Amino acid sequence: MALTSMGELQRAPVTAMDLSGKRSRSASESVIGFILLLCGAISLLTTVGIIAVLIQEALLFFRSVGVTDFLFGTTWTALFKTPQYGVLPLVGGTLMIALIAMAVAIPLGLMSAIYLSEYAPLKVRDVLKPALELLAGIPTIVFGFFAVNFIRPEILKPIFSGVGPFSALAAGIAVGIMTIPLVASLSEDAMRAVPRSLREGGYALGSTRLEVSTQIVAPAAISGIIASFILAMSRAIGETMIVALAAGSKAQLSGNPLEPMQTMTGFIVQAFSGDVVVGSPAYLSLFAVGLLLFFMTLALNLLSQWVVNKFREVYE
């Protein structure tokens, strides 16, 4: 029944809608909003706390060891009787294993992404995509045992007779296998986001499926693909258990991947599992190495975000 008088208009029920068109917030919504804000604040404050602890302890370390000696020194013997704290051997070992991992993960992950996005039938994709992502849930220590007990003796030993029980190559291959799902999943998601009209335009011009995949879809999704590579690199740099088991614990600058090497995370594990005296330079060096590792991974994550913002998908 239509309202016909001012009195009836005044008696009409008032809705929870203000003049801006937004519903007024109820008490429960305010509580939920506060809880969500609190969760976000806790996450942020936890990160800030971690950084603060690393910086505080690292500054104590740099009171006894110069920053230049730490960053550019070529000898790392932190746990020896005559310690030296040149971090370059740890950084070199970390980058060596990460680059080997990327040589494995990038081609295999990208080809897997192309197959899942452009070639696989829907039923096959529904099986392979979850199976591939399930690989990312395998504990990394399993990959470490796989590197020690299979990759080295069954793959590397017949090819390189001089390979020892520990090597950067075995660890790098295992880390690469571990990061394949990350590259494949993120790249496939970027490719699937490319509009179908671009594909159909390529097919209309007589392009083959391979040409459409490599010359149209992949370039259109280049920002997501490159971001997946950088994030995988960051993941490889921060890997711990695989390198602790398979790479060895010899901190050295070497270009030979068949030799044992120690990474930054590997040293942290070794030192914490030993008898390092709390407050000693060797103990404080853990925080200096951890701080450097944090900044390395942070730089890669920022680079990934910059790539996404710089090279937006061409169809946007």
C-alpha positions as a printed Julia matrix, in Angstrom:
316×3 Matrix{Float64}:
  0.0     0.0     0.0
  1.48    3.38   -0.99
  2.31    5.97    1.64
  0.08    8.97    1.14
  0.65   11.29    4.09
  3.51   12.85    6.03
  2.47   10.92    9.12
  2.68    7.63    7.32
  6.08    8.6     5.95
  7.29    9.33    9.49
  5.95    6.0    10.72
  7.68    4.06    7.9
 10.47    1.76    9.11
 13.94    3.27    8.98
 16.47    1.11    7.1
 20.11    0.77    8.11
 21.19    2.88    5.16
 22.8     6.28    5.37
 22.77    9.03    2.75
 25.98    7.69    1.15
 24.23    4.43    0.3
 26.24    2.36    2.77
 24.66    0.27    5.45
 25.46    1.38    8.96
 27.92   -0.9    10.69
 26.46   -3.1    13.36
 28.28   -3.97   16.55
 29.18   -7.44   15.25
 30.68   -6.0    12.08
 32.76   -3.59   14.14
 34.05   -6.48   16.26
 34.89   -8.54   13.2
 36.65   -5.58   11.63
 38.68   -5.06   14.8
 39.64   -8.74   14.95
 40.79   -8.68   11.32
 42.76   -5.51   11.95
 44.34   -7.12   15.01
 45.37  -10.19   13.01
 46.97   -7.99   10.37
 48.73   -5.94   13.04
 50.06   -9.09   14.73
 51.51  -10.32   11.44
 53.15   -6.97   10.8
 54.48   -6.61   14.36
 55.86  -10.16   14.26
 57.83   -9.32   11.13
 59.05   -6.08   12.67
 60.06   -7.98   15.81
 62.06  -10.52   13.83
 63.88   -7.77   11.97
 64.55   -5.88   15.2
 66.09   -8.95   16.87
 68.27   -9.67   13.83
 69.49   -6.07   13.67
 70.12   -5.83   17.4
 72.23   -9.0    17.55
 73.95   -8.25   14.25
 75.05   -4.85   15.53
 76.68   -6.58   18.5
 78.49   -8.84   16.04
 79.74   -5.91   13.98
 81.34   -4.41   17.08
 83.99   -7.11   16.86
 83.97   -7.77   13.12
 84.02   -5.02   10.52
 81.16   -4.8     8.06
 83.61   -4.71    5.15
 85.46   -7.79    6.41
 82.16   -9.58    6.79
 80.7    -8.71    3.39
 83.85   -9.05    1.3
 85.97  -11.56    3.21
 86.71  -14.82    1.39
 87.27  -17.12    4.37
 84.54  -18.39    6.69
 85.73  -20.36    9.71
 83.3   -19.14   12.35
 83.36  -22.39   14.33
 87.14  -22.89   14.23
 89.68  -21.98   16.94
 90.93  -19.13   14.76
 87.64  -17.81   13.37
 87.31  -15.67   10.29
 84.02  -14.17    9.23
 84.17  -13.47    5.51
 80.66  -14.37    4.33
 81.38  -14.6     0.59
 81.89  -18.41    0.66
 78.43  -18.85    2.17
 76.88  -16.43   -0.31
 78.69  -18.15   -3.18
 77.48  -21.59   -2.11
 73.94  -20.28   -1.7
 73.87  -18.69   -5.15
 75.51  -21.72   -6.79
 72.83  -24.08   -5.5
 70.05  -21.61   -6.27
 71.24  -21.19   -9.88
 71.45  -24.96  -10.37
 67.94  -25.24   -8.96
 66.65  -22.61  -11.39
 68.3   -24.43  -14.3
 66.14  -27.42  -13.33
 62.94  -25.7   -12.21
 62.48  -23.04  -14.89
 62.42  -25.22  -18.04
 60.53  -28.11  -16.44
 58.12  -25.84  -14.6
 57.45  -23.63  -17.62
 56.9   -26.59  -19.95
 54.56  -28.13  -17.4
 52.65  -24.86  -17.22
 52.33  -24.67  -21.01
 51.06  -28.23  -21.18
 48.52  -27.73  -18.39
 47.31  -24.43  -19.82
 47.27  -25.13  -23.56
 47.47  -28.86  -24.25
 46.02  -30.9   -21.41
 42.37  -32.02  -21.69
 40.18  -30.82  -18.86
 40.04  -34.23  -17.17
 43.8   -34.64  -17.37
 44.35  -31.14  -16.03
 42.0   -31.77  -13.11
 44.25  -34.67  -12.11
 47.72  -33.3   -12.93
 47.32  -29.82  -11.44
 46.46  -31.05   -7.9
 49.12  -33.76   -8.17
 51.73  -31.18   -9.12
 50.73  -28.89   -6.3
 50.79  -31.85   -3.92
 54.51  -32.14   -4.68
 54.96  -28.76   -2.98
 53.62  -30.24    0.26
 56.3   -32.92    0.54
 58.64  -32.17    3.48
 61.95  -30.83    2.25
 63.89  -33.33    4.32
 62.47  -36.03    2.01
 64.04  -34.22   -0.95
 67.29  -34.13    1.01
 67.29  -37.91    1.48
 66.36  -38.26   -2.18
 69.41  -36.21   -3.17
 71.77  -38.2    -0.95
 70.45  -41.69   -1.67
 69.36  -41.43   -5.3
 70.51  -38.32   -7.19
 74.16  -38.63   -6.19
 74.7   -42.41   -6.45
 72.27  -43.23   -9.28
 72.49  -40.13  -11.5
 75.65  -38.18  -10.79
 78.06  -40.96   -9.85
 77.84  -42.82  -13.21
 78.41  -39.53  -15.08
 80.93  -37.82  -12.81
 83.17  -40.4   -11.19
 84.84  -37.8    -9.01
 81.71  -36.66   -7.22
 81.84  -37.12   -3.46
 79.11  -37.94   -0.96
 78.18  -34.24   -0.78
 77.99  -31.8    -3.68
 76.33  -28.57   -4.67
 75.04  -30.23   -7.84
 73.04  -32.91   -6.04
 71.6   -30.36   -3.64
 70.79  -27.95   -6.47
 68.97  -30.62   -8.48
 66.89  -31.59   -5.45
 66.03  -27.96   -4.7
 65.1   -27.5    -8.35
 62.73  -30.45   -8.25
 61.19  -29.03   -5.09
 60.54  -25.64   -6.73
 59.05  -27.02   -9.98
 55.49  -26.88   -8.57
 55.93  -23.21   -7.64
 57.05  -22.24  -11.15
 54.49  -24.46  -12.87
 51.52  -23.4   -10.76
 52.13  -19.64  -10.87
 53.01  -19.68  -14.57
 49.99  -21.79  -15.43
 47.71  -19.44  -13.49
 49.15  -16.48  -15.42
 48.62  -18.24  -18.74
 45.09  -19.3   -17.91
 44.27  -15.66  -17.2
 45.05  -14.7   -20.81
 41.73  -14.06  -22.62
 40.58  -16.78  -24.97
 40.08  -14.17  -27.7
 43.85  -13.83  -28.07
 44.19  -17.55  -28.64
 41.31  -17.61  -31.12
 42.86  -14.7   -33.01
 46.1   -16.64  -33.35
 44.31  -19.76  -34.57
 42.33  -17.66  -37.05
 45.62  -16.47  -38.55
 46.71  -20.07  -39.08
 49.05  -20.39  -36.08
 49.73  -23.8   -34.62
 49.06  -24.57  -30.97
 52.78  -24.34  -30.22
 53.0   -20.94  -31.9
 49.99  -19.69  -30.0
 51.45  -20.98  -26.73
 54.95  -19.56  -27.18
 54.3   -16.43  -29.25
 50.95  -15.2   -27.94
 50.01  -16.69  -24.57
 53.46  -16.73  -22.92
 54.34  -13.12  -23.92
 50.91  -11.97  -22.77
 51.48  -13.54  -19.35
 55.16  -12.58  -19.13
 54.89  -10.62  -15.87
 53.37  -13.56  -13.98
 55.87  -15.98  -15.49
 58.9   -13.88  -14.6
 57.51  -13.29  -11.11
 57.25  -17.06  -10.64
 60.92  -17.42  -11.6
 62.02  -14.78   -9.1
 59.88  -16.2    -6.3
 61.28  -19.66   -7.01
 64.8   -18.21   -6.8
 63.93  -16.67   -3.45
 62.56  -20.01   -2.28
 65.72  -21.78   -3.36
 67.97  -19.3    -1.55
 66.06  -19.82    1.68
 65.99  -23.62    1.5
 67.56  -25.3     4.53
 67.1   -29.03    5.01
 68.05  -30.15    1.5
 71.32  -28.24    1.51
 72.08  -29.27    5.08
 71.85  -32.95    4.08
 73.18  -32.97    0.53
 75.51  -30.0     0.03
 77.94  -30.61    2.88
 79.35  -28.09    5.32
 82.54  -26.9     3.66
 82.46  -23.14    3.27
 84.52  -22.41    0.19
 84.49  -20.23   -2.9
 84.48  -22.64   -5.82
 83.02  -22.77   -9.28
 82.95  -26.57   -9.29
 79.43  -27.81   -8.51
 80.74  -31.31   -7.79
 82.43  -30.1    -4.62
 80.73  -29.77   -1.24
 79.63  -26.28   -0.28
 77.94  -24.6     2.64
 75.06  -22.2     2.27
 73.92  -19.45    4.57
 71.02  -21.52    5.89
 73.25  -24.58    6.15
 75.64  -22.72    8.44
 72.79  -21.56   10.67
 71.59  -25.14   11.07
 75.11  -26.42   11.75
 75.87  -23.73   14.32
 72.6   -24.13   16.22
 73.03  -27.9    16.36
 76.52  -27.53   17.84
 77.94  -26.13   21.05
 78.12  -22.45   20.19
 78.47  -20.28   23.29
 75.64  -17.77   23.59
 76.97  -14.24   23.19
 80.18  -15.29   21.45
 81.11  -13.87   18.02
 80.27  -17.24   16.45
 76.81  -17.1    18.0
 76.26  -13.48   16.97
 77.4   -14.3    13.43
 74.21  -16.36   13.06
 72.18  -13.19   13.28
 74.45  -11.34   10.85
 74.09  -14.14    8.31
 70.35  -14.31    8.96
 70.0   -10.56    8.45
 71.89  -10.74    5.15
 69.73  -13.66    4.06
 66.61  -11.7     4.97
 67.66   -8.73    2.86
 68.54  -10.99   -0.08
 65.13  -12.67   -0.11
 63.39   -9.34    0.53
 65.18   -7.84   -2.48
 64.04  -10.73   -4.67
 60.45  -10.41   -3.46
 60.47   -6.66   -4.15
 61.97   -7.33   -7.57
 59.17   -9.79   -8.26
 56.56   -7.18   -7.33
 58.31   -4.59   -9.46
 58.3    -6.94  -12.45
 54.57   -7.55  -12.02
 53.9    -3.79  -11.88
 56.35   -2.91  -14.66
 55.39   -5.55  -17.2
 51.66   -5.78  -16.86
 49.92   -8.36  -19.01
 49.51   -6.89  -22.47
 45.79   -7.61  -22.52
 45.05   -5.38  -19.52
